[in-house]
Amino acid sequence: MTIYLKTVQEVRAGIAGRFKTRRLAMNLTQRELAERSGVTWSSLKRFEREGLIALDSLLNLALVLDCLDDFDKLAVERQPIAATQSLDALLATPALRRRATGSQGRSHGV
């Protein structure tokens, strides 16, 4: 099980904030970005304010803001790291055989 340090709302707000920062760095108004991307001005305003937007609209904004390639990195398959393996996978690993403690060759009373 993966533990997330941020809520969905925090991630959503962070993405919206980064998009707004890129828009401002490119010296674009909301209306200019909306026109260039084909996204309605009201959708762009809602996105920057609440982080809510349709995926197609988000991708169109990313295209204009030159960060569309970032979406290719989402949900890519990766190899699990030992620390993030599931408990079931760890328990399925065969246990190492160990030598019994005590004296060798000594018989126990019968």
Protein Blocks (a to p, Z undefined) as FASTA:
>chain_A
ZZdfbdfklmmmmmmmmmmmmmmmnopafklmmmmnopafklmmmmmmnopacfklmmmm
mmmnopmmmmmmgopacdddfklpcfklmmmpccdddddedjehiacdZZ
